[in-house]
């Protein structure tokens, strides 16, 4: 696969991920509203509202056409990553790092939550 073909295949996926930054409500059914508060180059500050009315401020950083990092106001982090596969195809994936303010690190409750998140 030529580098141009890889770029052509990557561009629509990247544009979709960029759209997700400013229009999260179109990608995650629990999100009912997404308002961009500030955009500065590759950094977007947004406010999202979830079903039930919970609101959260997030900072989204676009990194090199392959990744978007989301930093949530509670300290949790989400990474949307577009790594190329062996043939140059994209394999969209994500990584989550949740923060639970009321749970002590290393306790049984933390372990149970981790196991629950794996399901």
trRosetta pair geometry for C-beta under 8 A, 3 or more apart (Angstrom, degrees):
i j d omega theta_ij theta_ji phi_ij phi_ji
1 5 4.9 -120 -173 85 87 129
1 6 5.6 103 132 -56 117 88
1 87 6.2 92 -7 168 131 78
1 88 4.4 -127 75 38 142 149
2 5 4.6 99 56 4 80 101
2 6 7.1 -142 97 -3 44 85
3 6 5.5 -50 -148 37 37 114
3 7 6.3 40 151 -21 66 103
4 7 5.6 -54 -149 36 33 112
4 8 6.2 33 152 -21 67 105
5 8 5.6 -52 -146 36 32 112
5 9 6.4 27 155 -15 64 106
5 88 7.5 72 98 120 97 150
6 9 5.9 -59 -149 40 30 107
6 10 6.0 29 153 -21 66 112
6 84 7.0 7 -157 -122 123 134
6 88 4.3 -94 -102 -178 112 126
7 10 5.6 -60 -143 39 30 112
7 11 6.2 43 158 -38 66 100
8 11 6.0 -40 -146 14 28 116
9 12 7.5 -62 -170 31 32 97
9 13 7.3 17 148 -4 63 115
9 88 7.3 102 55 131 141 99
9 89 6.9 -78 145 -121 150 58
9 90 6.8 -172 132 -10 103 102
10 13 5.9 -73 -158 45 39 108
10 14 5.7 36 154 -22 78 113
10 65 6.9 63 150 157 125 114
10 82 7.1 112 -146 147 93 138
10 84 8.0 -44 -86 -86 118 99
10 90 6.1 126 -108 -57 71 124
11 14 5.8 -59 -143 38 26 110
11 15 6.2 25 160 -19 64 107
12 15 5.6 -54 -144 38 32 111
12 16 6.4 37 154 -22 64 103
13 16 5.7 -53 -154 33 32 114
13 17 6.6 31 150 -17 64 104
13 82 6.1 137 126 -132 124 137
13 90 5.2 -154 76 57 174 166
13 92 6.7 -149 -170 -61 124 116
14 17 5.7 -55 -151 36 34 110
14 18 6.3 35 151 -19 67 105
14 65 5.1 -13 -128 -159 148 81
14 66 7.8 -44 -102 -71 110 33
14 82 6.7 -95 -83 8 76 172
15 18 5.5 -51 -145 37 34 113
15 19 6.4 40 152 -24 64 102
16 19 5.6 -50 -149 31 32 113
16 20 6.7 41 149 -26 62 100
17 20 5.4 -45 -155 24 36 119
17 21 7.4 47 146 -27 60 93
17 68 5.6 -179 161 -8 112 130
17 80 5.8 178 -146 123 117 137
17 82 6.8 -107 -35 -47 157 126
17 92 7.7 -172 -75 -123 118 122
18 21 5.7 -40 -164 15 41 117
18 22 7.5 10 153 5 65 101
18 62 6.5 22 -106 -104 90 137
18 68 7.5 171 -87 -73 49 137
19 22 6.5 -73 -158 49 38 92
19 23 5.4 -27 167 38 78 116
19 26 7.3 -49 142 70 107 136
19 27 8.0 137 107 -48 90 123
20 23 6.7 -80 -116 66 21 72
20 24 6.1 57 179 -98 65 59
20 26 7.6 -127 -108 71 57 93
20 27 4.7 15 -124 -23 96 162
20 68 7.5 162 78 64 112 162
20 80 7.3 68 87 -26 148 176
21 24 7.4 -12 -160 -58 11 87
21 44 5.2 108 162 43 118 152
21 46 7.3 171 168 -22 68 145
21 60 4.6 169 -142 129 104 158
21 62 7.0 -54 -62 -62 158 102
21 68 6.1 -130 -73 -157 111 149
22 34 7.0 136 163 128 33 124
22 36 5.2 -17 -134 -57 87 129
22 44 6.5 -109 -75 -155 79 158
22 46 7.1 -170 -117 -89 45 139
23 26 4.5 8 143 13 108 119
23 27 7.1 107 107 -12 78 97
23 34 6.0 149 -141 71 23 138
24 27 5.8 -75 -157 45 44 104
24 28 5.8 -16 169 25 85 111
24 31 4.9 -59 126 135 101 165
24 34 4.0 141 38 -86 91 147
24 46 7.2 137 -8 128 124 152
24 48 5.5 -38 73 -106 146 128
25 28 7.2 -71 -116 57 25 75
25 31 4.8 -129 -96 117 58 97
25 32 6.0 16 -127 161 116 12
25 33 5.7 14 -71 -95 140 13
25 34 4.7 -153 -17 -4 92 101
25 48 7.5 176 -57 -141 83 94
27 31 7.6 13 66 46 70 131
28 31 4.3 63 83 7 105 111
30 50 5.2 0 150 -151 94 95
30 51 5.2 -94 -154 8 66 105
31 34 6.2 31 160 -54 126 101
31 48 5.2 -46 -142 -172 114 119
31 49 7.2 110 -161 73 65 46
31 50 5.9 -51 -100 -100 50 62
32 49 5.2 -55 64 99 93 95
32 50 6.6 107 6 -160 91 14
32 51 5.9 117 -38 -71 115 57
33 47 7.9 -11 116 110 100 83
33 48 6.7 161 88 -155 61 49
33 49 4.0 21 48 37 105 111
34 46 5.8 4 -172 175 86 131
34 47 7.5 161 -152 82 42 48
34 48 5.0 -7 -102 -104 75 83
34 49 7.9 -140 -62 21 42 69
35 46 6.4 158 81 -160 42 78
35 47 4.9 -12 60 57 97 96
35 48 7.9 -179 22 -78 64 39
36 39 6.1 9 172 -48 128 100
36 44 5.9 -60 -135 -167 106 108
36 45 7.4 104 -165 77 62 53
36 46 5.0 -43 -103 -99 51 92
37 45 4.7 -59 66 106 104 99
37 46 6.2 172 5 -106 84 29
37 47 5.9 75 -42 -17 115 97
37 57 7.8 -17 3 -136 147 100
38 44 7.3 167 89 -155 55 44
38 45 4.2 21 50 41 95 115
39 43 7.4 159 -155 88 46 54
39 44 5.2 -8 -107 -108 78 78
39 45 7.7 -142 -66 25 39 69
40 43 5.1 -13 67 63 87 100
42 61 6.1 55 127 -163 94 64
42 62 4.1 -117 -165 58 98 92
42 63 7.2 112 157 -69 142 41
43 59 6.5 -10 -168 -174 98 96
43 60 7.2 153 -156 80 48 52
43 61 5.3 -11 -103 -102 77 75
43 62 7.7 -137 -65 17 36 75
44 59 7.4 158 82 -158 47 48
44 60 4.5 -13 60 59 98 104
44 61 8.0 -167 24 -71 68 34
44 62 7.9 57 -5 -22 102 97
45 57 7.1 -4 -174 -173 90 99
45 58 7.6 168 -153 87 47 46
45 59 5.5 -19 -101 -104 71 74
45 60 7.9 -172 -77 20 24 74
46 57 7.4 164 88 -153 40 55
46 58 5.4 -16 64 63 87 91
46 60 6.5 12 9 -3 114 115
47 55 6.3 0 -178 -172 98 107
47 56 7.4 165 -154 84 56 37
47 57 5.6 -29 -100 -99 73 67
47 58 7.8 162 -93 19 25 75
48 55 7.1 165 87 -152 45 59
48 56 5.6 -15 60 61 90 86
48 58 6.3 15 1 2 111 121
49 53 6.7 -31 -168 -146 103 34
49 54 7.3 152 -157 81 56 42
49 55 5.1 -25 -101 -98 73 79
50 53 7.4 -23 73 55 67 16
50 54 4.6 -10 50 64 113 94
50 55 7.5 -162 13 -78 77 30
50 56 7.3 36 -19 2 108 107
56 72 5.8 -16 172 -156 130 100
56 73 5.6 -159 -163 20 78 110
56 74 7.4 -54 -136 -12 116 98
57 72 7.7 129 83 -161 51 53
57 73 4.5 75 58 -57 87 123
58 70 5.4 -12 -174 -168 125 95
58 71 6.6 149 -161 74 67 47
58 72 5.3 -29 -103 -102 88 58
58 73 7.1 -94 -72 -26 47 77
59 70 7.5 151 77 -156 45 46
59 71 4.6 -12 58 57 96 103
60 68 5.9 2 -174 179 99 107
60 69 7.1 164 -153 84 49 48
60 70 5.2 -13 -102 -102 79 72
60 71 7.8 -166 -74 21 34 68
61 68 6.8 163 80 -157 45 58
61 69 4.7 -7 55 56 99 97
61 71 7.6 35 -5 -7 105 104
62 65 7.9 34 170 -68 103 38
62 67 7.8 146 -161 90 44 52
62 68 5.4 -22 -102 -103 59 86
63 66 6.7 -57 101 62 81 76
63 67 4.4 -21 66 75 109 98
63 68 6.9 176 17 -88 80 32
63 69 6.5 45 -14 -8 123 99
64 67 6.7 24 56 30 86 90
65 82 7.7 -70 143 64 57 135
66 81 6.9 11 150 -160 80 65
66 82 4.9 -134 -154 63 56 92
66 83 7.1 64 -173 -82 112 43
67 79 6.3 -14 -165 -172 109 96
67 80 6.7 158 -154 85 54 57
67 81 4.9 -4 -107 -111 95 65
67 82 6.6 -147 -65 20 52 76
68 79 7.5 162 83 -156 45 50
68 80 4.7 2 55 55 92 106
69 77 6.7 -21 -169 -165 95 101
69 78 7.5 153 -160 83 48 50
69 79 5.3 -17 -106 -105 73 78
69 80 7.9 -157 -74 26 29 67
70 77 6.8 149 81 -160 61 50
70 78 4.2 -5 56 59 113 97
70 79 7.5 -158 22 -73 73 33
70 80 7.4 54 -14 -9 105 96
71 75 7.9 -25 -171 -140 85 26
71 76 7.9 157 -158 85 44 47
71 77 5.7 -14 -105 -106 63 81
72 75 7.0 -34 79 42 81 21
72 76 4.3 0 46 61 126 91
72 77 7.1 -146 13 -73 85 33
72 78 7.4 62 -29 -3 106 97
72 99 7.9 -162 75 30 110 109
74 99 5.3 -170 132 74 91 115
74 101 6.7 -105 -163 -37 105 110
75 99 3.9 33 85 -13 105 167
76 96 7.5 -11 -177 -171 105 82
76 97 6.3 172 -158 94 60 63
76 98 4.9 -4 -123 -129 115 45
76 99 4.7 -134 -64 15 69 86
77 96 7.4 158 88 -158 59 39
77 97 4.3 10 53 53 97 109
78 94 6.3 -6 -175 -175 89 117
78 95 7.4 163 -156 82 44 51
78 96 5.6 -7 -107 -107 75 70
78 97 7.7 -155 -68 28 39 68
79 94 6.2 162 84 -156 56 63
79 95 4.5 3 51 50 108 95
79 96 8.0 -147 24 -65 71 33
80 92 7.1 -10 -175 -163 89 96
80 93 7.9 165 -155 89 48 37
80 94 5.1 -24 -101 -100 56 97
81 92 7.4 151 83 -152 51 49
81 93 5.3 -23 65 69 98 83
81 94 6.6 161 15 -95 80 37
81 95 6.9 35 -10 -5 123 97
82 90 5.0 -24 -170 -153 94 119
82 91 7.7 142 -160 59 46 44
82 92 5.6 -18 -104 -97 72 69
83 90 7.4 134 75 -151 34 63
83 91 5.6 -29 73 58 84 97
83 93 6.8 -13 18 24 104 114
84 88 5.3 -27 -167 -142 121 38
84 89 7.0 128 -158 66 68 28
84 90 6.3 -53 -103 -94 53 53
84 91 7.5 97 -166 9 12 88
85 88 6.9 -32 64 43 70 15
85 89 4.6 -12 38 65 119 82
85 90 7.1 -174 -8 -104 90 3
85 91 4.8 100 -61 -34 99 114
96 117 7.4 -136 92 179 138 132
98 113 7.8 -120 91 147 138 124
98 117 7.0 -152 9 -101 142 154
100 103 4.1 16 110 23 121 118
100 110 7.1 -176 56 -109 134 82
100 113 6.5 -1 -36 145 159 175
103 107 6.5 -143 -178 53 81 120
103 109 5.2 -135 -136 104 109 117
103 110 5.0 140 153 -74 123 84
103 113 6.8 -34 -125 -3 172 149
104 107 4.4 75 75 -22 95 128
104 109 7.7 84 41 50 74 112
104 110 7.0 -106 81 -32 49 122
105 110 6.3 70 -135 -79 32 168
106 110 6.4 42 21 51 12 145
107 110 5.1 103 58 4 70 101
107 111 7.4 -133 103 -2 41 89
108 111 5.5 -55 -152 37 37 113
108 112 6.3 38 152 -20 69 105
109 112 5.7 -52 -147 36 32 112
109 113 6.4 34 153 -19 64 104
110 113 5.8 -54 -150 35 31 111
110 114 6.4 34 152 -21 64 106
111 114 5.7 -54 -151 34 31 114
111 115 6.5 30 153 -17 64 105
112 115 5.8 -55 -150 36 32 110
112 116 6.3 34 152 -21 65 107
113 116 5.5 -55 -148 36 33 113
113 117 6.3 34 154 -21 66 105
114 117 5.8 -54 -148 34 30 111
114 118 6.7 35 152 -26 62 103
115 118 5.7 -51 -156 25 34 116
115 119 7.5 41 149 -29 61 96
116 119 6.1 -48 -165 14 38 114
